[in-house]
Amino acid sequence: MTRSLVGTVRPMVDADLPMVRTIEKAAYGSDAWSRRKLEDELINGFSDYLVIEVTDKGVVGFAGVWFMRDQLHLVTIAVDPLYQRCGFATQLLLSCFDLARQAEMSSIVLEVRESNTNAQTLYERFGFRRLGRLRGYYRDDGEDAVVMQTPPLVDHDQQILIVELARHYRN
């Protein structure tokens, strides 16, 4: 049964890195980024990193995006396995859509492990569609990545979809 909890999404800061790394290692294992890579991302002017925290539990998930020329690239998202299926990834994705809208990006693109069907299902709920495959994309085991992209964010149906998802999770 899925639990629905509400967390607070805020910008990631240096003090969050120990917990973020713990979550990332639990979610991604040997494919997790180094502390140095995350520190570099926090000062990269073309990226934005968010955490979601819950009162009395602390940081339970995070997401990172890159602002490309006309699209937002979701480069990472993870939720502590103890808190998966509680709505935190949905809340983080909604915040990423907010970032894309504020920056007037045309769409959002991402790569996801071919074997990660749960994440693909979540992304499809947000309107992402498969564009193709990157063979041997993941360095830890050579697994393929599925490339997914939203329709244009100005598309009426896409906007309605995000408004409905937001209404459910932000009320």
C-alpha positions as CSV (number, residue, x, y, z in Angstrom):
1,M,0.0,0.0,0.0
2,T,1.3,3.4,-0.9
3,R,1.7,5.9,1.9
4,S,1.4,9.6,1.0
5,L,3.5,12.0,3.1
6,V,4.3,15.7,2.5
7,G,7.8,17.0,2.6
8,T,9.3,20.4,2.1
9,V,11.3,20.9,-1.0
10,R,14.2,23.4,-0.8
11,P,17.5,24.1,-2.4
12,M,20.3,21.7,-1.5
13,V,23.2,23.1,0.6
14,D,26.6,21.8,1.5
15,A,25.3,20.5,4.9
16,D,22.9,18.2,3.0
17,L,25.7,16.4,1.2
18,P,26.3,13.6,3.7
19,M,22.7,12.6,3.7
20,V,22.3,13.0,0.0
21,R,25.3,10.8,-0.6
22,T,23.8,8.1,1.7
23,I,20.6,8.2,-0.2
24,E,22.3,8.1,-3.5
25,K,24.5,5.1,-2.5
26,A,21.4,3.3,-1.3
27,A,19.5,4.1,-4.5
28,Y,22.3,3.8,-7.1
29,G,25.0,1.7,-5.5
30,S,28.3,1.8,-7.3
31,D,27.0,4.3,-9.8
32,A,26.6,7.1,-7.1
33,W,28.4,10.4,-7.7
34,S,31.4,11.4,-5.5
35,R,31.1,14.1,-2.9
36,R,33.4,16.2,-5.1
37,K,31.0,15.9,-8.1
38,L,28.1,16.9,-5.9
39,E,30.0,19.9,-4.5
40,D,30.9,21.0,-8.1
41,E,27.2,20.7,-9.1
42,L,26.2,23.0,-6.2
43,I,28.3,25.8,-7.6
44,N,27.6,25.1,-11.3
45,G,25.6,28.1,-12.6
46,F,23.8,25.9,-15.0
47,S,22.4,23.5,-12.5
48,D,19.9,23.4,-9.6
49,Y,19.7,20.8,-6.8
50,L,16.8,20.3,-4.5
51,V,16.2,18.2,-1.4
52,I,13.0,17.1,0.2
53,E,12.9,16.9,3.9
54,V,10.3,15.7,6.4
55,T,10.0,17.0,10.0
56,D,11.7,14.6,12.4
57,K,13.2,12.6,9.5
58,G,15.4,15.1,7.8
59,V,16.3,14.8,4.1
60,V,14.6,11.8,2.4
61,G,15.3,12.6,-1.3
62,F,16.9,14.9,-3.8
63,A,16.9,15.9,-7.4
64,G,19.3,17.7,-9.7
65,V,18.7,19.4,-13.0
66,W,20.8,21.1,-15.7
67,F,19.5,24.1,-17.6
68,M,20.4,23.4,-21.2
69,R,19.7,25.7,-24.1
70,D,16.0,25.3,-24.2
71,Q,15.2,22.3,-22.1
72,L,15.7,21.2,-18.5
73,H,17.7,18.0,-18.1
74,L,16.8,15.9,-15.1
75,V,20.2,14.5,-14.3
76,T,19.5,12.8,-10.9
77,I,16.6,12.0,-8.6
78,A,16.6,9.6,-5.7
79,V,14.5,8.9,-2.6
80,D,15.7,7.0,0.4
81,P,14.5,3.4,-0.1
82,L,12.8,3.6,3.3
83,Y,10.6,6.4,2.0
84,Q,9.9,5.3,-1.5
85,R,6.3,5.1,-2.7
86,C,5.4,7.9,-0.3
87,G,5.0,10.6,-3.0
88,F,8.4,12.3,-2.4
89,A,9.7,11.6,-6.0
90,T,6.4,13.1,-7.3
91,Q,6.9,16.2,-5.1
92,L,10.5,16.6,-6.4
93,L,9.4,16.2,-10.0
94,L,6.7,18.8,-9.5
95,S,9.4,21.2,-8.2
96,C,11.5,20.4,-11.3
97,F,8.6,21.3,-13.5
98,D,8.3,24.6,-11.6
99,L,12.0,25.3,-12.3
100,A,11.5,24.5,-16.0
101,R,8.5,26.8,-16.2
102,Q,10.2,29.6,-14.4
103,A,13.2,29.3,-16.8
104,E,10.9,29.2,-19.8
105,M,12.3,25.8,-20.9
106,S,10.5,24.0,-23.7
107,S,10.6,20.5,-22.3
108,I,12.3,18.2,-19.8
109,V,14.5,15.3,-20.8
110,L,16.1,12.5,-18.8
111,E,17.8,9.2,-19.0
112,V,16.7,6.2,-16.9
113,R,18.0,2.7,-16.5
114,E,16.2,0.3,-18.8
115,S,15.6,-2.0,-15.8
116,N,14.1,0.8,-13.7
117,T,10.5,0.2,-14.7
118,N,9.1,1.8,-11.5
119,A,10.8,5.1,-12.4
120,Q,9.7,4.9,-16.0
121,T,6.1,4.5,-14.9
122,L,6.4,7.5,-12.7
123,Y,7.9,9.6,-15.5
124,E,5.1,8.4,-17.9
125,R,2.5,9.7,-15.3
126,F,4.2,13.1,-15.8
127,G,3.8,12.9,-19.6
128,F,7.3,11.8,-20.4
129,R,7.6,9.6,-23.6
130,R,10.4,7.4,-24.7
131,L,12.7,8.9,-27.4
132,G,15.2,6.1,-27.7
133,R,18.0,4.2,-26.0
134,L,21.6,4.9,-25.2
135,R,23.5,1.6,-25.3
136,G,25.9,0.9,-22.5
137,Y,25.2,4.3,-20.9
138,Y,25.7,3.3,-17.2
139,R,29.4,3.0,-16.3
140,D,29.0,0.6,-13.4
141,D,27.4,-2.3,-15.4
142,G,27.0,-1.1,-19.0
143,E,23.2,-1.1,-18.8
144,D,21.3,0.8,-21.4
145,A,19.5,4.0,-20.7
146,V,16.0,4.9,-21.9
147,V,15.8,8.5,-23.0
148,M,12.5,10.2,-22.1
149,Q,11.2,13.6,-22.8
150,T,8.0,15.6,-22.0
151,P,5.8,17.1,-24.7
152,P,6.3,20.9,-25.0
153,L,5.6,22.3,-21.6
154,V,3.3,25.0,-23.1
155,D,1.1,22.2,-24.5
156,H,-2.4,22.6,-22.9
157,D,-2.8,18.9,-22.1
158,Q,0.7,18.8,-20.5
159,Q,-0.1,21.8,-18.4
160,I,-3.4,20.3,-17.2
161,L,-1.6,17.1,-16.3
162,I,0.9,18.9,-14.1
163,V,-1.8,21.1,-12.5
164,E,-3.8,17.9,-11.6
165,L,-0.7,16.2,-10.1
166,A,0.2,19.3,-8.2
167,R,-3.3,19.6,-6.8
168,H,-3.1,16.1,-5.5
169,Y,0.3,16.4,-3.8
170,R,0.3,20.0,-2.6
171,N,-3.0,20.1,-0.9
